[in-house]
């Protein structure tokens, strides 16, 4: 379900355990039950078949509606994609901004990497769509999504810059390191499948440690 988002991810930092509360993915705010069902059906179809290979009939069938029923709630297949992309990116942005404010740079970066990678496992269908299908949006819709991506990038850059300034990190290029860190987390959605050998929790813990190593924290 699109609304499955873990509240209260537990993040281990050294010998301490920190509880990090993540906002639920905002997919039900101002959305009718039928529209939500259509978004869930579209997310399932887009993640399995891709945007171009998915038809309105595919989406309607998964949602238990007639093809004409889709247009009562969304003007087009692209409008469905845009709604999913905006909501998914908004959830990711909010999560990263909150993690960035959760403590000093070392704590904040581990929170970012732990929760962002775990999100891409738990929400792998949404992750695949928002990261790999948003290029099919219209130019205006794509600009709105890119604005959220820039906010995500800026939040991570700010943590790295503060870590450098405080002597916690050793980062030569903040821009390149930000790209590398975010790319690690995003790629989880590409390969993760339910029933994988590693759970989302294990993936989050591993990527949290990897992120710190990339910035020189041992």
C-alpha positions in Angstrom: 0.0 0.0 0.0 1.2 3.5 -0.7 0.5 4.6 2.8 2.8 2.0 4.4 5.5 4.1 6.0 7.4 3.2 9.2 6.9 5.5 12.1 9.7 5.5 14.7 12.7 4.0 12.9 15.2 3.0 15.5 18.7 4.3 14.7 21.7 2.9 16.6 24.5 5.4 17.1 27.4 3.8 18.9 26.1 2.3 22.1 23.1 4.5 22.2 19.7 3.9 20.4 18.0 6.9 19.0 14.4 6.8 17.9 13.8 8.8 14.7 10.2 9.5 13.9 9.4 9.6 10.2 6.3 11.3 8.8 3.9 8.9 7.0 4.1 9.2 3.3 1.4 11.9 2.5 -0.8 10.1 0.0 -4.2 10.3 1.6 -4.4 14.1 2.3 -7.2 15.6 0.2 -7.5 12.4 -1.9 -10.7 10.3 -2.3 -10.6 6.6 -1.6 -11.1 5.9 -5.3 -8.3 8.3 -6.3 -6.0 6.6 -3.8 -6.9 3.2 -5.2 -6.1 4.5 -8.7 -2.7 5.8 -7.5 -2.0 2.4 -5.9 -2.9 0.6 -9.0 -0.8 3.0 -11.2 2.2 2.6 -8.8 2.0 -1.1 -9.1 1.7 -1.0 -12.9 4.4 1.6 -13.4 6.9 -0.1 -11.2 6.3 -3.5 -12.9 5.9 -2.4 -16.5 7.2 1.1 -16.8 5.2 4.2 -17.7 5.0 3.8 -21.5 4.1 0.1 -21.3 1.3 0.7 -18.9 -2.1 1.5 -20.3 -5.1 3.3 -18.7 -6.9 -0.1 -19.1 -4.1 -1.7 -17.0 -4.5 0.8 -14.2 -8.3 0.7 -14.3 -8.3 -3.1 -14.1 -6.0 -3.2 -11.1 -8.2 -0.7 -9.4 -11.4 -2.5 -10.2 -12.8 0.3 -12.4 -13.7 0.8 -16.0 -11.1 2.7 -18.1 -13.5 5.7 -18.2 -13.5 5.7 -14.4 -9.8 6.8 -14.4 -10.6 10.1 -16.1 -13.1 11.0 -13.4 -10.3 11.5 -11.0 -7.2 12.1 -13.2 -7.0 14.0 -16.5 -4.4 11.6 -18.0 -2.0 8.8 -17.2 0.7 11.4 -16.9 -1.4 13.2 -14.2 -1.4 10.0 -12.2 2.3 9.7 -12.5 2.7 13.4 -11.5 0.6 12.9 -8.4 2.6 9.8 -7.3 6.0 11.6 -8.0 5.0 14.7 -6.1 3.8 12.9 -3.1 6.7 10.5 -3.1 9.3 13.3 -3.4 7.5 15.3 -0.8 7.7 12.4 1.7 11.4 11.9 0.9 12.1 15.6 1.3 10.4 15.9 4.6 12.1 12.8 5.9 15.6 14.0 4.9 15.0 17.5 6.3 13.9 16.1 9.6 16.9 13.7 9.7 19.3 16.6 8.9 18.0 18.4 11.9 18.2 15.4 14.2 21.7 16.2 15.7 25.3 17.1 14.9 26.5 16.3 11.4 27.7 12.7 12.2 24.3 11.9 13.7 22.4 13.7 11.0 24.2 12.0 8.1 23.7 8.5 9.6 20.0 9.3 10.1 19.7 10.5 6.5 21.4 7.4 5.0 19.6 5.0 7.3 16.2 6.3 6.7 16.5 7.2 3.0 17.9 3.8 2.1 15.3 2.0 4.2 12.6 4.1 2.6 13.7 2.9 -0.8 13.4 -0.7 0.3 10.1 -0.4 2.2 8.6 1.8 -0.5 10.5 0.2 -3.5 7.6 0.6 -5.9 7.2 4.3 -5.1 11.0 4.6 -5.2 11.3 3.1 -8.6 8.6 5.5 -10.0 9.8 8.7 -8.4 13.5 8.1 -9.3 13.2 6.4 -12.7 9.9 7.4 -14.3 9.7 11.1 -13.5 11.4 11.9 -16.9 8.0 11.1 -18.5 6.4 14.1 -16.9 5.4 17.2 -18.9 8.0 20.0 -18.6 6.0 22.0 -16.1 5.4 18.9 -13.9 9.0 17.9 -14.2 10.1 21.3 -12.9 7.9 20.9 -9.8 9.5 17.6 -9.0 13.0 18.9 -9.7 12.4 21.7 -7.2 11.8 19.0 -4.5 15.0 17.2 -5.6 17.0 20.4 -5.2 15.7 20.7 -1.7 16.8 17.2 -0.9 20.2 17.9 -2.4 20.5 21.1 -0.4 19.7 19.5 2.9 22.4 16.9 2.5 24.9 19.4 1.2 24.3 21.5 4.3 25.0 18.6 6.6 28.3 17.8 4.8 29.4 21.5 4.8 28.7 21.7 8.6 30.6 18.4 9.1 33.6 19.7 7.3 33.5 23.0 9.2 33.4 21.2 12.6 36.1 18.8 11.6 33.8 15.7 11.8 34.0 15.0 8.1 36.8 15.0 5.5 35.0 15.8 2.2 36.9 17.2 -0.7 33.9 17.8 -3.0 30.5 18.4 -1.2 28.6 18.3 -4.5 30.2 15.0 -5.7 29.8 13.4 -2.2 26.2 14.4 -2.0 25.5 12.8 -5.3 27.3 9.6 -4.3 25.5 9.3 -1.0 22.0 9.9 -2.4 22.7 7.6 -5.4 23.6 4.7 -3.0 20.2 5.1 -1.3 18.2 5.6 -4.5 19.6 2.4 -6.1 18.1 0.3 -3.4 14.7 0.7 -5.1 16.1 -0.8 -8.3 17.3 -4.1 -6.8 15.2 -4.6 -3.7 12.5 -7.2 -3.7 10.3 -8.4 -0.8 11.9 -11.5 0.7 15.4 -10.4 -0.1 18.2 -11.8 2.1 18.5 -8.4 3.8 15.6 -6.7 5.5 14.9 -2.9 5.1 16.2 -2.5 8.7 19.4 -4.2 7.9 19.8 -2.2 4.7 19.3 1.0 6.6 21.9 0.1 9.2 24.4 -0.9 6.6 24.0 2.2 4.5 24.1 4.4 7.6 27.6 3.0 8.3 28.6 3.3 4.6 27.6 6.9 4.5 29.8 7.8 7.4 32.8 6.0 5.9 32.4 7.9 2.7 32.9 11.2 4.6 35.9 9.9 6.6 34.2 8.8 9.9 35.6 5.5 11.1 
